């Protein structure tokens, strides 16, 4: 997986075709909007960020979060290119053995996205079934993080669950989902 800071014309064209196809295949995710609404807002920065979401296997699509359009990771399970990461840099630095390669917060910043909050994860779950076998770190309030914990969500039994773990933990089936406003 190689993140990019700039795309070629061919990469942009290929990405736009992929995004348009995904948009048209999942109209229930963005009711009331057309591809033209999205396309007119695309710029180089946004396309590069969405490309980085795509190469980390996030399968970004247009979702309405908090009444605004966003590209959000819509892969069925937590994006494979973003798994086995602890929550943040502090947690990564605290690990004495078996450190993962990165943290969710740092990788989100490298990609150019923000991690989803618990509420945003719940909003995403209203338009599809996500994380039925995996789980995703979500933004954690400072009062929990200050005590060494971090939150993650998944969906089981047709319900979204919020859990906690030590922020320094990491698992092969836990990654994170992100967003970028359009």
C-alpha positions in Angstrom: 0.0 0.0 0.0 1.5 3.3 -1.1 -0.3 6.5 -0.1 0.0 9.4 -2.6 0.3 13.2 -2.3 -0.6 13.7 -6.0 -2.4 11.7 -8.7 -1.8 11.4 -12.4 -4.5 12.3 -14.8 -5.0 8.5 -15.5 -5.3 7.8 -11.7 -7.9 10.6 -11.3 -10.0 9.3 -14.2 -9.9 5.7 -13.0 -10.8 6.8 -9.5 -13.7 9.0 -10.7 -15.1 6.1 -12.7 -14.9 3.8 -9.7 -16.5 6.3 -7.4 -19.3 7.0 -9.9 -20.0 3.3 -10.4 -20.1 2.7 -6.6 -22.3 5.8 -6.2 -24.8 4.5 -8.7 -24.8 1.0 -7.3 -25.7 2.2 -3.8 -28.3 5.0 -4.3 -29.8 4.3 -0.8 -26.6 5.6 0.8 -27.2 9.2 -0.5 -30.9 9.7 -1.2 -31.7 13.0 -2.8 -28.3 13.5 -4.4 -27.0 12.9 -7.9 -23.5 12.1 -9.1 -23.5 15.6 -10.6 -23.9 17.0 -7.1 -20.7 15.2 -6.1 -18.7 15.6 -9.3 -18.9 19.4 -9.2 -17.3 19.4 -5.7 -14.3 17.2 -6.7 -10.9 18.8 -6.5 -7.3 17.5 -6.5 -7.0 17.4 -2.7 -10.3 15.6 -2.3 -9.5 13.1 -5.0 -6.0 12.3 -3.6 -7.5 11.7 -0.1 -10.2 9.5 -1.5 -7.6 7.6 -3.6 -5.7 6.9 -0.3 -9.0 5.7 1.2 -9.4 3.4 -1.8 -5.8 1.9 -1.8 -6.2 1.1 1.9 -9.3 -0.9 0.9 -11.9 1.4 2.4 -14.2 1.4 -0.6 -15.3 5.0 -0.1 -18.8 6.1 -1.1 -20.9 9.1 -0.5 -22.8 9.1 2.8 -24.8 11.9 4.5 -23.4 12.4 8.0 -24.8 15.1 10.2 -26.7 16.5 7.2 -23.5 17.0 5.1 -22.0 14.9 2.2 -18.9 12.9 3.0 -16.9 10.2 1.4 -16.9 7.5 4.0 -15.3 4.0 4.1 -18.1 1.6 3.1 -16.1 -1.7 2.9 -18.2 -4.5 4.4 -15.5 -5.1 7.0 -13.0 -2.8 8.6 -10.6 -1.7 5.8 -7.9 -4.4 5.4 -5.2 -1.9 4.8 -5.8 -0.2 8.1 -6.0 -3.2 10.5 -3.7 -4.3 13.3 -3.2 -0.8 14.6 -3.5 0.5 18.1 -5.5 3.7 18.8 -3.0 6.5 18.9 0.7 7.5 19.0 0.7 7.6 22.8 -0.6 4.0 22.9 1.9 2.9 20.3 4.8 4.5 22.2 3.6 2.8 25.4 3.9 -0.7 24.0 7.1 -2.4 25.1 6.7 -5.6 23.0 5.1 -6.5 19.7 4.4 -2.9 18.5 2.1 -2.6 15.5 3.4 -0.6 12.5 1.2 2.3 13.1 -1.8 3.8 15.1 -5.3 4.5 13.8 -5.1 8.3 14.5 -1.7 8.6 12.8 -2.7 6.6 9.8 -6.0 8.6 9.4 -3.9 11.7 9.4 -1.5 10.3 6.7 -4.5 9.3 4.6 -6.0 12.8 5.1 -9.3 11.6 6.8 -10.9 11.9 10.2 -11.9 8.7 12.1 -15.6 8.2 12.6 -17.2 9.0 15.9 -19.5 6.5 17.6 -22.5 8.6 16.4 -21.2 8.6 12.8 -20.6 4.9 12.9 -24.2 4.5 14.0 -25.3 6.8 11.1 -23.3 4.7 8.7 -25.0 1.6 9.9 -28.4 2.9 8.9 -27.4 2.5 5.2 -25.8 -0.9 5.4 -24.4 -3.7 7.4 -20.8 -2.9 8.2 -18.3 -4.7 10.6 -20.3 -7.8 11.0 -17.1 -9.9 11.5 -14.5 -7.1 12.2 -14.5 -4.0 14.4 -13.4 -0.4 14.0 -11.8 2.1 16.4 -13.9 5.2 16.8 -13.0 8.6 18.2 -12.7 8.3 22.0 -13.5 11.1 24.5 -10.5 12.5 26.3 -11.8 11.5 29.7 -11.7 7.8 28.5 -8.4 8.1 26.6 -6.7 9.8 29.6 -7.4 6.7 31.6 -5.8 4.5 28.9 -8.9 3.3 27.1 -10.3 3.7 23.6 -13.6 2.8 22.0 -14.5 0.6 19.0 -17.7 -0.4 17.4 -19.1 -3.3 15.4 -22.5 -4.6 14.4 -23.9 -7.9 15.7 -27.4 -9.1 16.0 -28.7 -6.2 13.9 -27.4 -3.8 16.5 -24.3 -1.5 16.7 -22.3 -2.1 19.9 -19.8 0.2 21.5 -16.9 -1.5 23.4 -13.7 -0.4 25.1 -10.2 -1.7 25.1 -6.8 -0.6 26.2 -5.7 2.0 23.6 -2.5 0.1 23.1 -4.3 -3.1 22.0 -4.5 -4.2 18.4 -6.1 -7.1 16.6 -6.0 -8.5 13.1 -9.7 -7.9 12.7 -9.8 -4.3 14.0 -9.1 -1.3 12.0 -10.8 2.0 11.6 -13.2 3.8 9.2 -12.8 7.4 8.1 -14.5 10.3 6.4 -13.8 13.4 4.5 -16.4 16.1 3.8 -17.2 16.8 0.2 
